[in-house]
């Protein structure tokens, strides 16, 4: 068989004939030379080229995040006055800690002491390229704690927002 030189540029590796590296040679059998691409744990891109007898070709592989495994949820701010607003941000990760993009995320009010609302009211959002989905929270008129749950695939997270009377602004007082 003919010798084919394979080169990988990126973060993965190639395996052929029991060897693993970024540059390998393989011999053809019935006109086909085979190497196995070992994907990295992190998302990214690899370019693989093959050359034999002055002829070459290449292809690009894009490694994407796996299924949602974990999520975090934060509220900013986490304490508001009655009728106050907060931004809820969920971050979704795969089992290797990669952010999961274009993932549907569902936000729900698990406990709604204040009479709060979410915008959009359906509570649905899609993660961006960084695995982040956001939604707006508006507190109701009743003081207390509201709990928000987020679900993305099998990943879940919870956050609480405290609806309090807040602190009064103190004006300048002049004693006469």
C-alpha positions as CSV (number, residue, x, y, z in Angstrom):
1,X,0.0,0.0,0.0
2,X,0.8,3.7,-0.4
3,X,2.0,5.8,2.6
4,X,-0.3,8.7,3.5
5,X,0.9,11.4,5.9
6,X,-1.8,12.8,8.2
7,X,-1.4,16.0,10.1
8,X,-3.8,17.5,12.7
9,X,-3.7,21.1,13.7
10,X,-5.8,21.9,16.9
11,X,-6.4,20.2,20.2
12,X,-7.4,16.6,19.2
13,X,-5.1,13.7,18.3
14,X,-4.9,11.0,15.7
15,X,-4.6,7.3,16.3
16,X,-3.3,4.8,13.7
17,X,-1.5,1.5,14.1
18,X,-1.5,1.7,17.9
19,X,0.2,5.2,17.9
20,X,-1.4,8.4,19.0
21,X,-0.1,11.8,17.9
22,X,-0.9,14.9,15.8
23,X,1.3,13.7,12.9
24,X,1.0,10.1,11.7
25,X,1.5,7.9,8.7
26,X,-0.8,5.2,7.6
27,X,-0.6,2.8,4.7
28,X,-3.4,2.2,2.3
29,X,-5.3,-1.1,2.0
30,X,-7.5,-1.4,-1.1
31,X,-6.8,2.3,-1.7
32,X,-7.9,3.5,1.8
33,X,-5.8,4.8,4.6
34,X,-7.5,5.1,8.0
35,X,-6.8,7.2,11.1
36,X,-9.1,7.8,14.1
37,X,-9.6,11.3,15.4
38,X,-9.7,11.6,19.2
39,X,-11.9,14.6,20.1
40,X,-10.6,16.8,22.9
41,X,-12.7,17.4,26.0
42,X,-13.0,21.1,25.2
43,X,-14.9,22.7,22.3
44,X,-12.9,24.0,19.4
45,X,-11.7,23.3,15.9
46,X,-9.2,20.9,14.3
47,X,-7.9,20.8,10.7
48,X,-6.8,17.4,9.4
49,X,-4.7,17.1,6.2
50,X,-3.7,14.1,4.3
51,X,-0.9,14.0,1.8
52,X,0.4,11.2,-0.5
53,X,2.4,11.3,-3.7
54,X,2.1,15.1,-4.1
55,X,-1.7,15.1,-3.7
56,X,-3.3,16.5,-0.5
57,X,-6.6,17.3,1.0
58,X,-7.9,18.6,4.3
59,X,-11.1,18.9,6.3
60,X,-12.1,20.9,9.4
61,X,-13.8,19.4,12.4
62,X,-15.8,21.5,14.9
63,X,-16.1,20.1,18.4
64,X,-19.3,21.2,20.1
65,X,-20.6,20.9,23.6
66,X,-22.4,17.8,24.7
67,X,-25.8,17.5,26.3
68,X,-26.5,19.8,29.3
69,X,-25.2,18.3,32.5
70,X,-25.1,21.2,35.0
71,X,-26.5,24.7,35.2
72,X,-26.1,27.7,37.4
73,X,-28.7,30.5,38.1
74,X,-28.1,33.9,39.4
75,X,-30.3,37.0,40.1
76,X,-28.9,40.5,39.7
77,X,-29.8,42.0,42.1
78,X,-30.9,39.3,44.4
79,X,-32.8,41.7,46.6
80,X,-35.4,44.2,45.2
81,X,-38.2,46.3,46.5
82,X,-41.8,45.7,45.7
83,X,-42.3,46.1,42.0
84,X,-38.5,46.0,41.5
85,X,-36.7,44.4,38.6
86,X,-33.9,41.8,38.5
87,X,-32.1,39.9,35.6
88,X,-32.1,36.1,35.9
89,X,-29.0,34.6,34.2
90,X,-28.7,30.8,33.7
91,X,-25.4,29.3,32.5
92,X,-25.6,25.7,31.0
93,X,-22.6,23.4,30.9
94,X,-21.9,19.9,29.4
95,X,-20.2,17.2,31.5
96,X,-16.8,18.6,30.5
97,X,-17.6,22.1,31.7
98,X,-18.1,23.5,28.1
99,X,-20.9,26.1,27.7
100,X,-23.9,24.7,25.8
101,X,-25.1,27.1,23.1
102,X,-28.5,27.2,21.5
103,X,-30.0,25.3,24.4
104,X,-33.7,25.8,25.4
105,X,-34.0,27.0,29.0
106,X,-37.1,27.1,31.1
107,X,-37.5,29.5,34.0
108,X,-40.3,29.0,36.5
109,X,-41.4,30.6,39.7
110,X,-41.3,27.7,42.2
111,X,-42.5,30.0,45.0
112,X,-44.1,33.3,44.1
113,X,-44.7,35.0,47.5
114,X,-44.6,38.5,46.0
115,X,-46.8,37.9,43.0
116,X,-43.8,38.3,40.6
117,X,-43.8,37.9,36.9
118,X,-41.2,36.8,34.3
119,X,-40.6,38.4,30.9
120,X,-41.2,36.7,28.5
121,X,-44.2,35.4,30.5
122,X,-43.7,31.9,29.2
123,X,-40.3,31.8,30.9
124,X,-38.4,30.4,27.9
125,X,-35.0,31.5,26.6
126,X,-32.2,30.1,24.5
127,X,-28.6,30.1,25.5
128,X,-26.1,32.3,23.6
129,X,-22.6,31.3,22.4
130,X,-21.4,31.4,26.0
131,X,-24.1,29.1,27.3
132,X,-26.0,32.0,29.0
133,X,-29.8,32.6,28.9
134,X,-31.4,35.6,30.5
135,X,-34.9,36.6,31.4
136,X,-36.4,39.5,33.3
137,X,-38.0,39.2,36.7
138,X,-40.4,41.8,38.2
139,X,-41.4,41.5,41.8
140,X,-45.0,41.8,42.9
141,X,-46.3,44.0,45.7
142,X,-46.1,41.4,48.6
143,X,-42.8,41.3,50.6
144,X,-41.1,37.9,51.0
145,X,-38.9,35.5,49.1
146,X,-39.5,34.2,45.6
147,X,-37.7,31.1,44.3
148,X,-36.9,30.6,40.6
149,X,-36.1,27.2,39.1
150,X,-34.3,26.8,35.7
151,X,-34.3,23.6,33.6
152,X,-32.1,22.9,30.5
153,X,-32.4,19.3,29.4
154,X,-31.6,17.3,32.6
155,X,-29.7,20.2,34.2
156,X,-31.4,22.3,36.9
157,X,-30.6,25.2,39.2
158,X,-32.4,27.4,41.7
159,X,-32.0,31.0,42.9
160,X,-34.0,33.2,45.3
161,X,-34.9,36.8,45.2
162,X,-35.8,38.6,48.4
163,X,-38.5,41.2,48.0
164,X,-38.1,43.7,50.8
165,X,-39.2,47.1,51.9
166,X,-35.7,48.3,51.1
167,X,-34.0,51.2,52.8
168,X,-35.5,54.7,52.8
169,X,-33.5,57.5,51.2
170,X,-32.6,60.0,53.8
171,X,-33.0,63.6,52.8
172,X,-31.0,66.4,54.3
173,X,-32.5,67.5,57.6
174,X,-31.8,71.0,58.9
175,X,-32.3,71.7,62.6
176,X,-33.3,75.2,63.5
